[in-house]
């Protein structure tokens, strides 16, 4: 029995690095494909720019776990929301994220996004670093945190300038809800979602 346990432990230890390497490679490939997809869709001469952006957002939406992010950002207030409020909060937050952080993957004329590195974090997460190079503007680095959820890798956070976007919004939104309530936050999100859609 002891020999069996030792062998089982050795096999587990040997398989973990292999699985971690596979996950890192898969995460790197996923983000790389998103960069290529952004370039292909946003440079398509057909349709308006807004229509092309929406097409890319539809792809990006499938690769980001917005239910997870919504619960993370709402924090203790998530359970206090009515179901209708939860659904609106998630939809508004999704729109805000896509319009605000989707451009970091590039694809716009004159932009060039490169994949810098991919690194395993803990037992389930991978950080993929990208750099957006823009003409006459400072480079923008982003770290995309991916986690395997139900067998699929999903983006669960973006880290910009060393700060988690999810936790940063959680702090700000919590303050808003404590002062203005849940409806006060939803009103703010409606405004923000509209602003990022109309900002050039």
N, C-alpha and C positions, 0 to 999 in steps of 0.2 A: 504494500500500500504506500509506504514512504517513497519507494522508487517511482511508483506511478505518479505521485503528487509532484515530485521533483521534475520528472519528465514533462508533465503538464505545464508546470511553471516555466520551464525553459522554452517550451514551444510558444507559450503566451508572450514571453519577453521577446522572442525572435520575431513573432508575427506583428507585434505592435509597431516597430519602426517601419516595417514594410507597409502596413496599413496607413501610417502617418504620411509616408512618402507618397502613397497613392492619392491620398486626400489632398496633399499639397499640390501635386501635379494636376489633379482635377480642378482645384480652385484656380490655379494659374491659367489653365485652359479656358475655364468658364469666363473669367474676367477678360482674357485676351479676345474671346469670341464676342463679348459685349462691345469691346472697343471696335472690332471689325464691323459689327452690325451697325453701330452708331455711324461709322464712316460711310457705309453703304447706303443707309437709309437717308441720312441728313444731306448727302451729296447728290441724291437722286434729283434730276432736273424736273421730274413730274410732281405736280401738286405744289401747294404753298408750303412755306417753311413751317407754319403752325401745324399743318396736316402731317408733315414728315416728322415733326417732333412728337406728335401724338402717336404715330406709328412706332417710333422707337420706345416711347414710354410704355406702350403695351407689351413690348418685349421685356423691357427692364422690370416691369411690374411682376412678371412671372419669376424673376430671379431674386427678388427682395421679399423677405418675410415680413410684410407689413402688419399682419396680426400680432406677431411677436414684438415688433417695434412699437406698435400702438400701446400695448400693455406696459412695455418698459417705460415709455414716455409719460403715460398717464399716471403710473405709480399707484399710490393708495386710492386715487380718485376713480380708477377704472371700475371697481366694484360698486362705487356710488352712482355711476351713470346708469340711466335707463338703457334698455337695449337699443332704442332708436338713437340715443345720444352716442353710444359706443360705435354704432355703424357710421354715423355722420363724422365723428371724431376720426375714425380710421380712414374714411374716404378723403376728408380734408387734409389729414396728415400725409396721406399717400400722394395727393396732388402736390402739396407743398414740397415734399421730398423729391419727387420726380423732376419738377421744374427747377428746384434749387441745386440739386446735386447730380442730376443726370448729365449736365454739361461737363462735369469733371472727367467723363469718359471720352470726351472729344467728339469728333465727327463733323464739327462745323468747319466751313471753308477757312483755311488759315490756321486751324488748330491741329496739333499733333500730339496724341497721347501715347506714351510708351509704358510698358510694364517693367517695373524696376526690380521687384523681388517678391518672393512668396515664402512665408515662414509659418511653420506649425506652432500653435500656441496652446499649451495644455493638451488634453486628450481628444478634444473635439473641434477646435477652432483653427482657422488658418487666416493669416493676415496677408493680403496681397496689396503691394504698394504700386501706385501709378503716378506718373508725372505728366501733367498737361502743359504743353508748350504752346504759347500764344504769341503772335506777332505784337510787338510794342507793349506787351504786358508781362508782368512777372509770372514765372512758372508756378503752377499750382500742384502741390503734392497731396495725395489722398491715400489713406490706408483703408481698404475694404475688409471688414471682418466677416468671414464666412463660417457657417456652422452646418454640420450634417443634421438635418431634421427629417425624420421619417424616410431616411434613405437618400434624400436629395440635399445637395449643397445649396444654401441660401445665404444671401447677404443679410446680416442682422444689424450692421452698424457701419458708419463711416467715421474715420478719425481724421480730423483736419487740424493742422498746427498743434498736434499732440493732444487734442481734446476730442472726446467722444461726442459726436453730434447728438446721439440719443440721450445721453446723460445731461448734456448741456441744455437741450430742450426740456428735459424732465424738470430741471431746476427752475428754468424760466416759467414753464407752464404751471408748475406747482404754485409758484408765487402768485401767478395770475388767478388760479382757481381759488386760492385762499382769500384773495381780495374781492374778486368779482364772481366767484362761483363757476360752475361748469358751463353755464350758458355764456358767461363772460369770455371764457376761453374759446368756445365755439365761434363766437362773434369775431374774436381776434384771428382765429385760423381762417375764417371765411375771407377776411381782409387780406391776410398774408398770402393765401392761395391765389387770390385775384391779382395781387401785386406782382408775384413772381411770374405769372402767366403773361403779364403785359409789359414787363421790364425788358428792354432790348438786350 
